Amino acid sequence: MPLTFDLTEWRDHVRPAAPLILCFGDSWIHYPFHRDGNLSNRFLQFGENQSFDIMALGQNGMEISAPGKGNLYTLSTFLGFERDAVQMIVISGGGNDFAGADDLLPLLKFGNAGDITSWFKAPETAALFARITRGYENVIHLRDTFCRNAAIVTHCYDYAPPNGQGLLGFSPWIRPALQQVGMPVELHGEAVRYIIDHLANVQKKLAGRHPPYFFVDTRNALEEGDWDNELHPTFAGFDKIAARFYPVFAEQFPEWTSKPHWV
């Protein structure tokens, strides 16, 4: 069945008798630089004979705390029309909220070489993850409004290597900010772990408050060679990340799933 990426295609799409899965979020939903190298395409492989009907909405670089009126309008429009059909909403968001000099640098300060927490401003860090939480809760509110029984499925990315690798001439998202505050190189990896673990804690709390809500812990899924740059996995890396989602798909759609060879 088709994987659709915008409302223009969806308007002419005839719904099959198959589970409808909505993917909403950032570039991990529709990363364009490896053929089929994103979560939406990999999820399609979970459906027996690609039987799932998948809609991917959002935007590369989208911040979940401020997705923009256009993305929220598109999301609410789709949910309004497909309220009786959507059975799962996969959300990928939060990475762009703290990746990039404009977002990461305001969280940092000069600290103690022996304590990674001393390099982060506690009020600013707490405020950031409060905004991320509210961003997720906005999507949850739309789920509760239009399709209360649809399961929400989320993740927390993985411990990206802050190696200065950018994309197509764009600056890297993590290492410049760490360097600017003088953080020792040996702490760079710990800084990433600190941020990603905060996001994982946000997801755990949301899952406890807003069922049906499944948090897929994607930490430690990837090795260093599985990263294309500081934010995005390679094709094989997306396989490893998507494989963490398979048990949720199999539980929610037991009659429709078929385990691909890469899981």
Secondary structure as the mmCIF struct_conf table of DSSP 4:
data_model
#
loop_
_struct_conf.conf_type_id
_struct_conf.id
_struct_conf.beg_label_comp_id
_struct_conf.beg_label_asym_id
_struct_conf.beg_label_seq_id
_struct_conf.end_label_comp_id
_struct_conf.end_label_asym_id
_struct_conf.end_label_seq_id
STRN STRN1 LEU A 3 THR A 4
BEND BEND1 ASP A 6 ASP A 6
HELX_RH_AL_P HELX_RH_AL_P1 LEU A 7 ARG A 11
TURN_TY1_P TURN_TY1_P1 ASP A 12 ASP A 12
HELX_LH_PP_P HELX_LH_PP_P1 HIS A 13 PRO A 16
BEND BEND2 ALA A 17 ALA A 18
STRN STRN2 LEU A 20 GLY A 25
BEND BEND3 ASP A 26 ASP A 26
HELX_RH_AL_P HELX_RH_AL_P2 SER A 27 HIS A 30
BEND BEND4 PHE A 33 HIS A 34
TURN_TY1_P TURN_TY1_P2 ARG A 35 ASP A 36
BEND BEND5 ASN A 38 ASN A 38
HELX_RH_AL_P HELX_RH_AL_P3 LEU A 39 LEU A 44
TURN_TY1_P TURN_TY1_P3 GLN A 45 PHE A 46
STRN STRN3 GLY A 47 GLY A 47
TURN_TY1_P TURN_TY1_P4 GLU A 48 ASN A 49
BEND BEND6 GLN A 50 GLN A 50
STRN STRN4 ASP A 53 GLY A 58
TURN_TY1_P TURN_TY1_P5 ASN A 60 GLY A 61
TURN_TY1_P TURN_TY1_P6 ILE A 64 SER A 65
BEND BEND7 ALA A 66 ALA A 66
HELX_RH_AL_P HELX_RH_AL_P4 LYS A 69 PHE A 81
TURN_TY1_P TURN_TY1_P7 GLU A 82 ALA A 85
STRN STRN5 VAL A 86 SER A 92
BEND BEND8 GLY A 94 GLY A 94
HELX_RH_AL_P HELX_RH_AL_P5 GLY A 95 PHE A 98
BEND BEND9 GLY A 100 GLY A 100
HELX_RH_AL_P HELX_RH_AL_P6 ALA A 101 LEU A 104
HELX_RH_3T_P HELX_RH_3T_P1 LEU A 105 LEU A 107
STRN STRN6 LEU A 108 LEU A 108
TURN_TY1_P TURN_TY1_P8 ALA A 113 GLY A 114
HELX_RH_3T_P HELX_RH_3T_P2 ILE A 116 TRP A 119
STRN STRN7 PHE A 120 PHE A 120
HELX_RH_AL_P HELX_RH_AL_P7 ALA A 122 PHE A 146
TURN_TY1_P TURN_TY1_P9 ARG A 148 ASN A 149
BEND BEND10 ALA A 150 ALA A 150
STRN STRN8 ALA A 151 HIS A 155
BEND BEND11 ASN A 163 ASN A 163
STRN STRN9 LEU A 167 LEU A 167
TURN_TY1_P TURN_TY1_P10 LEU A 168 GLY A 169
STRN STRN10 PHE A 170 PHE A 170
HELX_LH_PP_P HELX_LH_PP_P2 SER A 171 PRO A 172
BEND BEND12 TRP A 173 ILE A 174
HELX_RH_AL_P HELX_RH_AL_P8 ARG A 175 GLN A 180
TURN_TY1_P TURN_TY1_P11 VAL A 181 GLY A 182
HELX_RH_3T_P HELX_RH_3T_P3 VAL A 185 LEU A 187
HELX_RH_AL_P HELX_RH_AL_P9 HIS A 188 ARG A 209
BEND BEND13 HIS A 210 PRO A 212
STRN STRN11 TYR A 213 VAL A 216
TURN_TY1_P TURN_TY1_P12 ARG A 219 ASN A 220
HELX_RH_3T_P HELX_RH_3T_P4 GLU A 224 ASP A 226
STRN STRN12 TRP A 227 TRP A 227
BEND BEND14 ASP A 228 LEU A 231
STRN STRN13 PRO A 233 PRO A 233
HELX_RH_AL_P HELX_RH_AL_P10 PHE A 235 GLN A 252
TURN_TY1_P TURN_TY1_P13 PRO A 254 TRP A 256
STRN STRN14 THR A 257 THR A 257
TURN_TY1_P TURN_TY1_P14 HIS A 261 TRP A 262
#
